[in-house]
Every structure is written in structure tokens, then in C-alpha cells.
Amino acid sequence: MVLDRINSPSDLRDLTSDEFRALAEEIRSQIIKTVSTNGGHLASNLGIVELTLALHTVFNSPEDKIVWDVGHQSYTHKLLTGRKNRFRSIRKERGLSGFPRMSESAHDVFGTGHSSTSISAALGLLEARDIQNRSQISNLKSQIPRKVIAVIGDGALSGGIAFEGLNNAGHMKKDLIVILNDNEMSISPNVGALSAYMNRILTDERYRKFKRETKSFLEGIPRLGAPVAKIAQKAEETLKGILLPGMLFEELGFDYIGPIDGHNTDLLIDTLRRIRTASSPTLVHVITKKGKGYEFSEKDPCVFHGVGPFEVETGSQVCSGAVSFSSAFGSCLTELAERDPGIIAISAAMKEGTGLDCFAEKYPGRFYDVGIAEQHAVTFAAGLAAGGLRPVVAIYSTFLQRAYDQIIHDVCLQKLPVVFAIDRSGLVGEDGPTHHGVFDISFLRHIPGLTLMSPRSTEELKLMLAWAVRQPGPVAIRYPRGKAPQGVVPCRLIETGCAEVLREGSDLALIAVGPPALSALRAAERLEEDGIRASVINARFIKPIDRNLLVTLASRISRIITIEENVLQGGFGSAVMECLDEAGVRQTRVKRMGLPDAFIEQGSMDSLRSQFGLDEEGIYRTALAFAKVPVFSN
């Protein structure tokens, strides 16, 4: 196998065209095999194999720095940069990350996981290089400048920060190379051949030299020179605008090359070699097929974008009969929309992931997928609400961080009735620290006028959603990734600001946010066997907190434990302590259970919950020990 001979990118440079084709197939086979077992991002990685091979053949990583936008498409990059023997551990606990990570390899020059950041980061790396060279800070021995390449997908290009980076890079006129990996566009063979011919001309150093010298000559002609030079430039732009789709990037100050076939390794290598010495910003537009090389992912790249374990032969995924929180949210919102024509659903490029595909199918005129543009999604929703509608914005917790100012300034300050459906709150498992939704309670509960809730089950999620779309102000509902617990206690109707008592006890109280309430309930049953009678409270409302219940509990129970899948700093437990302090309660001890002041690594959900004591066993052991702690005296 060719892959057996590849231990670093330098090993690629002696391969023949046939060996490159064989290597691409071997890599695809390895990715499919591994993802079918571990889960992960499949379609995007299958589509970028040849482009990654070309990049590592032409450029000298890590001296030349490649920044992968989002980074979910970096599996081939990892296989080529000395990590193939550990590749089977990807996304596993203590294994390789599913994203680039600076601590993992020198070839991962910038950590990513969220979208649209590559151009800004690459520009910063370029400027750092130039500042060091000018000031002689660095220990660089060679005078040949290192190159910096940003690889960004067409989906990520919809994020505003990507265009901010492009605009700044064009203005600074740095030798930044941007690779636009476009897997949405298709080109006919004729157009492809024509563009390939044009690109050979445009990337040729003789052409670029002729262009510079001609412009200099024309501008040197008294009176007539400048107008003639402008006419010549316009003529070139007109021709390129007719034959090539890159005028937008040209206007931003980039030399545009493309579109070119992203699965033709020879063409990619030839093009990249031609532009490697470019001294101005250059964008190479590459057309790829998402999911290439695996029948099922080619047919349905959305399903195989981020996928759990599956059978390679059939493409079928291992599924349980339980309903996920995301699916329950989507079906409930669709039902509510049938009764209320003012309900609008908004997604930021996560229609399927947030469960809104059923809503979009039934009400296409009331569904908006705004792309990877969370800031716009929130302010767009604010405008809809100001216009009298009932927008519901479904965004993963980790991505909602990107729209923080819009939540405060555009929604909450104006008391607009926007509902935030915060999917993937809490621990998310194998995607790791870039995707855990463990900060939302802390960054939302202090915003004036925002109601913050969390359901313990899909049944309760539906009750909360029906309640939320009737409120006069903003409401956020946070719920976890994955399947909902089965065999749960029936839910009571929602009362504003009221928690739900699941079990009465007199020795201590377990107050939990969301599904951990059910783990607390099972732990309380075990505590009963030890002679400890525990109350179990489903918080429901994080804000406004149920002050009356807390004060009443504290008057008869001397020990309270709070449980949440959120960092402890500024979390629900802190809210309980603040509430009791403001009420003048001093005799009650409060033990907070949650996540530490650290970025949580990847691992299975069960393993992570066990590690941080947030499963049934952890709650039971903590409560058993806490029940023996002396209480404060009056």
C-alpha cells in the first residue's frame, strides 16, 4: 500500500500520478472504515482528499502553514502528518481530536472547530512572520518567506468573519493564499476546460510580469497613460468576469484562480506550484464533490456530514427507538406552527441537526436557513419579532456564543419575543472542547429580561416550547444532544418561574437542571436504602429561579446539592447560592455539582459524566458523603 510509505508530507513528492490515485483511494478506505466505527465527519473528509494531497506536496508543512477552516475536514491531513498509526483513536477518549489541535502536532498550526475563522487566523500568522522578520525577533535562518494558506469551504464563507478577513487581507496586500473548497458548485466539461486554459495563463509568471510592465509603461505616458491603463484593466476584468466567477474576490483585492477540478491531483499540484511564489493575495477556487468515493455519502452528504457508527456495506446507522431532543423540538414546533401562522423557524446551517427539516418541508415559506451566520440569525429574528411575528432560533449552544452581542443588544434590551432553542447544551461527547455546550447558563442567566429554562425530557421540552411562544419577551430553552431518557415521570404543566418537586425528603435536597434530574431521582432511591431521605427538584426555570421553593426548602432542609451540565462559575448552583444569600438564609449548606473551570476533553457521554460525577453513581456518592457534613448553627 502507498499509505504505508507515507510518514510525513515530504514522502509525497516522489509519487507518480498513478500512485497519487491509489493513495487517494487508500485514504478514503481508511477514513470510511474508521468513521464507521468511531463516528465523525465523513462526507467533508471524503471530498477533500486530493486537495490535501496537493497542498502537502507543494507546500512544506509545518514551515508553510496550512490553516483548516472548521477543521472537520482534516482527517487526510492527520493521516499524512505522522498520525496514521493513531488514526483509529480519532474522537476517542485520549485519542486524536476530530479537529486540528496545536498541542497534537506541529502541523496543526491553528486550532479550529468553529467556522469561518481561517482567513483571519492565517492573516495574523502572515503578519506575525513579517513583524518578526523586520524586527529580527525570530531565529529564522532562511530568507525565503514561509507561506500561509487558509483552506475554507463555501459554507464557511457565509460567515461574516470570513469576509471581514478577506477584506482586511486585500487591503493589507499580503501574500496570503486562500483555497476555496466549493462542494456546492458544478461545472460542465467545456466550462472546466476553458477555465483551466484561462488559469494556466493567469498563473503563469510571464503573464504576471507582462501585466506589471505593461501597466507601468502605460501609466508613464503623459496625459494618456493613466486613462489607457484603466481601459486595459477594465478589458481584462470584463473578460475574466465573462469566463470566470471570481470578480467578487478580485474586487476585494485578490487574484482569482479557478474554478478547477478538486479531484485532479496533477492539475491541483500544477496550479499550486504556479501560485506558490505569488506576492499578492490569491484565491484558488476548487470544485470538489462532498462524500466522494462512498456511494451512500455521495447520495446524501447531509446525513453523512456528521455521523455516528454505521454499517459500511449498507450505510445504515445504529439507531435506538428513543426520540432525540432535536427531533422532539422539530416536530413540536411544526405542530405549534399549524395553530399559529406567526411562528417562524430560523437555523444557521443546521436544519437537520436541529430537527427543523420537518418544519422546512411543511412550511418552506416560514423557514429560514441563513447559513453559518449566527449573528445575522439572531438580529434577523429580532426584526421579525419587532414586525409582530414569533421567531424561534435553533442554534447549538457552542455556536450561540458567536451571537452574544446580538442576544443582549438586539433582542433582550428591546424585550422582543424571540425564542432561542439551544440544542447540544451540556456535554456533547466525542466532538470535544470546541463543541461542548457548557457555558450557556453562565453567559445567559445574568441578561435582564431573558427567561432561561431546561427540560428533563422531550415531553417537558414540548410543554416549555408551547409556553415560550406565548410569552411577551425573550425565552431561551437549553436541552442536550442525543436521545431522551425513557420511562420518565409524567410532567406537570408549566407555571412561570416554578420548579417541579419530583420527590419529597427531609435530610437533603437534590436540585437539578434538565435530564440530570432523572439521575438524581434514581440516586435518591438508593439513598433511601441508606436511611437518607432526599427531596428531588427539577429546576425547570434557571431564570427566574423559584425563590419561594428555595427559601421553603432551606427552612426545613439543611443541605442542598445543585446539579448541572455547565461550568460551576456563574452557573445554576451559583444562582441558588445568590438567591439564598439575598433571602438572608445562612444555616443551609450548598454543594454545587457541575463542570470545573477547564475545557473538557473528548470522550463518550457516559464516560465524561462518570468522570465529573454527574451520573447516577456520582450523584449518589456525593450526596451520601454530603449528608454526613455538619451543618451551620444559627
Secondary structure, DSSP 8 states (H G I E B T S, - for coil): --GGG-SSGGGGGG--HHHHHHHHHHHHHHHHHHHHHH-EE-HHHHTTHHHHHHHHHHS-TTTSEEEESSSTT-HHHHHHTT-GGGGGGTTSTTS--SS--TTT-TT--S---SSS-HHHHHHHHHHHHHHHHHHT-S-----S---EEEEEETTGGGSHHHHHHHHHHHHHT---EEEEEESS----HHHHHHHHHHHHHHT-HHHHHHHHHHHHHHHTSTTTHHHHHHHHHHHHHHHHHHH-S-HHHHHTT-EEEEEEETT-HHHHHHHHHHHTT--S-EEEEEE--TTTT-HHHHH-TTTTTEE--B-TTT--B---SS-BHHHHHHHHHHHHHHH-TTEEEEESS-TTTTTTHHHHHH-GGGEEE--S-HHHHHHHHHHHHHTT-EEEEEEEHHHHGGGHHHIIIIIITTT---EEEEES-B--STTGGGT-B-SHHHHHTTSTT-EEE--SSHHHHHHHHHHHTT-SS-EEEE--SSB--SS--------TT--EEEE--SSEEEEE-STHHHHHHHHHHHHHHTT--EEEEE--EEES--HHHHHHHHHH-SEEEEEEEEESTTSHHHHHHHHHHHTT--S-EEEEEEE-SS------HHHHHHHTT-SHHHHHHHHHHHTTS-----
